[in-house]
Amino acid sequence: MDSCSNATSKTHWNVCASDYARKTYNPIVDTMLRQMSTKPECDKSMINVSEGDPTKFGNLLPPSCVQENISNILKDTNAISNSPPGGYQFAREAVAKYSSIPGELEISWKNVYVTSGCSSAIEIAVRALANPHDNILIPFPGFTFYEVIAKHRDIEARKYQLLPEKSWQINLDHLESLIDERTKLLIIINPSNPCGSVFSKDHLQDIVNVAEKYHIPILADEVYEYLVFSGNQFNPLGAISKNVPVLTCSGLAKRFNVPGWRCGWLIIHDRNGILAKEVVPGIETLMNDSYLCCSVIQSLLPQLLLETTEDYFAKAKSIIKNNANLLYNELSKIDGVEPKMATAAIYMMVGVDIDKFNAIDSDETLALFLIKDQAIKVMPCSALGYPNYIRIVLTPPSEIMAEICQRLTEFFLHYRKA
């Protein structure tokens, strides 16, 4: 019998974790713990390009209006009071105006819910639409958080293929093959974590067509919205879909470089009222379940979202794009290493032909050897279920990215088979 099974009487202390807690597992955490316990065996300073936090190197800072206005905001009683479920109306109005596209996508503040980070918006959407033993469709490779929240709710996360040879487009035939009567939600991450890609408008329309064919709502994870390099374009799914309900999740973390603020939002795009009867009331009920964003941050939203200039965003995109070009050009010179050029977000996926290198039997081993030999931390994509790739964050200052390229080149040439 399970030692944690209920009994009619107890003779000693036996306090156990809930099933919910025991089912909660994120493989990235295990990877990070292994890396933390691995120490460099060289005299080089550590460079960590494994974590998707754009602020780690200190070169990507919040907009100046944050520092200029935060002391005044603290004098506002709204900043020290509990906001209503869904957020203050002025904060929801700011998100609606920021996310609208004149003449193409008009958003009412009533369809906006301000949450404690983008992850909370995602969790609310999944909870509102899927029951135990239902399934949701998630990209592979993709953001592991979706598997985490599905598993502990007994929801099956079915993985559809992204095609690296086609700039990480979705394999639509494979996507369709996964759909059945218990499929409740199609998750689209665009721009992509971890792939550093962005879908074309035509490809997004093809995705919407599949969802419409099978009457499946879409969750659009767009936290990297507009963080695309010149020559590419971001198109919000809410503007493309005419008949399929779209629940858009986004937030401040990546574009405004404030991940620690935990400010996100959920926007309902439902032109035909498909979600109005049950799902929207369900979301509003779930918003009572401790998903609120900090009131101080909500009070800053109107200025932050509506007054930040394009120059601020252009500077960040220039740093990331230049780093992507440098990393791609340098790693492309190494036999057995195949970087996939990033076009958006803050990551580059790098394929490694393990058979061409001595002593390295997996991307996880490679990542640990990189720490020991070169004091570099990268994300082995086995943690994402996608072996023989590593993910590298593109946000360091240019001089640090140049150092990363030099160390990676030295590392791969050292282990290269003759």
N, C-alpha and C positions, 0 to 999 in steps of 0.2 A: 504493500500500500504506500502511496505517496506520503512522505512525512508531513506534507502540508495539507493533507486531506482534512476535511472538517471532522470533528469528533464530538460526541455528546458531552464529554468532560475532558478536562486537561489536568495533568498531574505535574507538568513542568512547562517552562517557557519554550514556545516554538512559534516564533513570529516570522512569517515568510513573505517574500515579495509577491505581488499580484501577478496573475498571468499576463496582464497588460505590460507590466514592467519587464517580465522575463522574455516576452516576445519582442521587446524593443532592442534592435541591434543595428548599428551602423558600421559597416566594414571599414570606412575611412578612419574611424576612431582607432581601431586596432592598428591600422597602418601608421597612424600618427604616434601611437604609443611605442611601436617598434622603432620608429625613427628617433624618438626622444631618448630611447635607451641605447642607441648606437652613437658612439663618439668618434669625432674625426681623429685620424691617425696621421695628420699632417699639420703644418704650422700655418695654415690658411684660415682666415676668418670665415665664419659660417654665412652662407647665403641661402635663404629659404625662399624658393619659388614654387612651393607646393600648395600654399594656402591662398584661397581666392579672396584675400582681403587687400583692396587696392591702396590702403593707407600704410601698410607695413614699412615702406621705405621712406616715408615722410615727404615724398616729392609730389604726391597727389593729395591736396588738401581740400577742405570744404570751401564753398564760395565765400567771398569776403563778407557778404551781408550777414552771415552767421555770426561772426565775431563782432560785427558792428551793432547788431540788434539784440543779441541774446540777453544782455543786462536789462534792457528796457522791457523785453518780453517777460522777465521774471517779476515785474511789477504788476502785470496783468493778472487779475483774479482767475481768469480762465486757465492760466498756466499752473495754478496750484490746486485746482478743483478737479474732481472726477468728471470726465466727459460722459455724455450719454452713449449708450450702445451704438456702435457704428461711427462714433467720432463726433466732434463739434461740427455744426452745419458749415461754419466758415472754412474749416479744414476740408470737408467733403466738397465744398464749392471750388476750392483751390485745385484739388485733384481733378475734378471734372473739367475745369477750364484748361488746365495743363494738358490733359489727355485728349481733349477734343481736337478735331481737325475741321476748320470752318468749311461748310458745304459738303463735307464727306462723312464726318463722324461727330454727331452732337451728343453730349453726355449730360444727363441730369444728375445733380448732386444726390438725388434720392437713390440712384443706382450705384453709389460709391460707399464703400465701408472701409474706414481707416483701421488698420490692424497693427499688432505688435510684430512688425517685420513682414516681409513677403512670405516667409515660411508659414506664418499663422494664416495668411490669406489662402495659401494652398491647402492647409489642413482643414479650414472651414469648408472650402469647396468640395473636397473629397468626402468629408463627413456629411455634407448636405445631400450628396447624390448617391453614395454607395453604401450598401449594407454588407454584413458578413456573408462571404461566399459569392458576392458579386466580383467582377473584375474591372480593372482599369488598364488602359494601354499607355505604356511609357516608352520613351526612346532609349535605344541601346547603341552606343553608350549614352549615359545621361546622369542626371543629378540623383544621388542615392537616397535623398530624403523621401522621395515618392515610395520607394520600397519600404522604408522604415515605417512610415505612417500607415501603409497598407497592411503590413505583416501583423502588427499588433492589434489590428481590427479585423483580422481574418478575411481581408480582401486580397484577391489574387492580383498581382502586378504582372501583366503580360508585356514582354519586351519586343517592340518592333525594331527592325534593323535600320540603321543609318548607313549610308554607303560612302566610305571614304574616297573612293575613286570618282564620285560624283559630287564632291564638295559637301559631303555629309547630308545629301538629300535623303528623304524617307523612301524606303523600298515599299511603295504603295501596295504592291501585290502581297507582300508579306504582312503588311498592316491589315489588309482585308481578311487574310486567312486566320487572324487571331480573334475576329469578332464573332460573338454569339449572343444569345438572348439575355445573358447576364452581364454584358458589357455596358457599363454605365457612364464612362467618361474617357475621352481621348485627350491625353496630355501632350501639348506641343511646347517645346522649349525653344524660343526664337527671340533673339540670337542665342546660340547654343553654349551651355556649359555641359561638357568640357570641350566641345569641338572647335569653338571659336569661329563659327560659321553663321551665316544669315540666309534665310530662305528668300527666293525670288517671289514676286507677287503671283506669277503663274503657278509656281509650286504650291504656294499657300492656297490658291484657288482649287487646285487638284485635291489638296487635303480636305478642304471644306466640302468638296463634292462627295468624298468618301463618307464623311460624317453625315451629310444629308441623306445619302443613300440608305444608311442604316439607322438614321434618327438617333444619333449619339451627340450629346453636348460636348463642347470643347473647353478644356482649361488651357488658356494661353499664358504660359509663364514667360513674361516679357520684362524681367527685372534688368536685363541688359539693353532695354529699348534705346534706340538711336545711338548706341555705342558701336557704330559701324564705321569702317574706314572709307575714305574717298573712293568713288567708283562703285560703291555698293549702297543699297538703300534698305532701310527698315520699313516694313509695312505692318501696322497693327492688324491683328486678325479681326478685331471688332469692326474695322472699316471694310473688310473684304466680305465677311459673311452676311448674307441677306436673310437667310432662313434658319441657319443653325445657331442656337444659343451659344454664346461665348462668354466664359467667365475669365476675365483678365486679371492676372496677379502681377503686381510690380511693387516698386518701393524706392527709397532714397539711397540704399546701400551702395550700389555700384556706380550709378551715374553722378551722384552728388558726393561720393566718397565719405559717407558717414555710416558704415555698417554697424557700429556700436549703438546707434540711436534706435535700432529696431523699429523702423517706421515703414510700413507697407500699406497696400490697399488692394481691395477686391472690387472690380467693376463688372456689373452685369450688363451685357449687350443682348437684348432679347426683343428684337423688333416685332415679333408676332405673339408675345406674351405667353410663350410656352412654359416658362418657369414661374409665372406669376402666381398660380394657384397654390402650389405646395413648396417649391424650392426656395423662392424668395422669403416667404415667412419662416421657413426652416433656417435660412441663413441669419435672419434677424434674431431668431431665438438663440442660435449658437453664438451670436455676438455678445450675449450676456455671460458667456462662459470664459471670462478672463482673457479675452483676446485684444483688449484695448491698447492703443498706442499711448505712450506717455503724453500728458497734457502739455508739457513744455514744448515738446517737439511739434505737436499739432498746432500750437500757437505760432510757430515759426513757418509753417507750411505756406501760407499765402505769399510771404516775401521770398522764400527760398524757391518755390516752384515758378512763380510768375515774374520775378525780377532778375533771376540769374541770366546773364547774357550768353550768347552763343560763343563768344570768345573763350569763356571758361571751359565749355565742353570741347571746343576745337583744340585747346592746348592739351587736354588729357588724351584725346584721340590721336594727336600727332605723336605724343610720347609712345603710346602703345603700338601704333602702326610702325614707327621707325624701329622699335625693338623687334617687332615681328619680322620685318624685312631683314634685319641683321641676323637674327637667329636662324631664319630660314636659309639665307644665303650661306652661312657658315656651316650649318649641319648638312646641307645638301652636298657638300664636298666630301663627306665621309661615306665610304662604301659600307652598306649595312644599316645606315641610318636614313630614315625617310620622313622628314618633317612635312606636315600638311599645312599649307599656308593658311594663316588665320585671316579672316575678313571682317571679324566683329568680336565683341566681348573682350576678355582679357587673358585668353588662353591660347596655347598652341599644342596640338597633339603631335607627338613624334613617334613614329613607328620604328621598332628596332628588330632587325633580323638576328635573333639570339644565337643562331647556329654559326654566325660569322665571328663570334667573340669567345675568347677563352674564359673559363671559370664562371661565366654568367649563364645561369640556367633559366632565368625568368626575369621579368621586369621588376619584381620585388627584390631579387638579389642585386640587380643593377642599381636600384635606388639606394640600397644599403651600402654597396661598394662606393657609390658616389659620395656618400657622407664620409666614409672612412678615408678615401683617397683624395677627394677634392673639396670636402666641406660644402657640398651643395645638397639641398633637399629638393627633390622633385616628387610628384605624385605618381606612383606606379599604378597604371590603369587596371591592373587586376583587382584593385580595391573597388573599381567601378564595374567589375565583371568583364573587362575588355583587355585581355592579356597582350603582352608584347608591344605595348604603347606606354609612354610616359606623358604626363601633362605638365607644361611649364607655364607659369604665370608671367605675363608680359609687362608688368607695371614698374620694374626697377628703373632708377635713373640710367641714362645711356652708358655711363662709364661702368656701372655694375653689370649691365647686360653684356658689354664687351668682355668683361672679366669672366662672366658665365660662359660665353662662347669659347673663350680660350681654354678654360678648365674642361669643358665638355669635349673639346677637340683632343686635348691631351689625354683625357680618360679613354675615349674610344680608340685612339691610336695605340695606347698602351695595351689594351685588351684584344685588339684586332688579331685574328688568326693569320698566320703567314700564308 
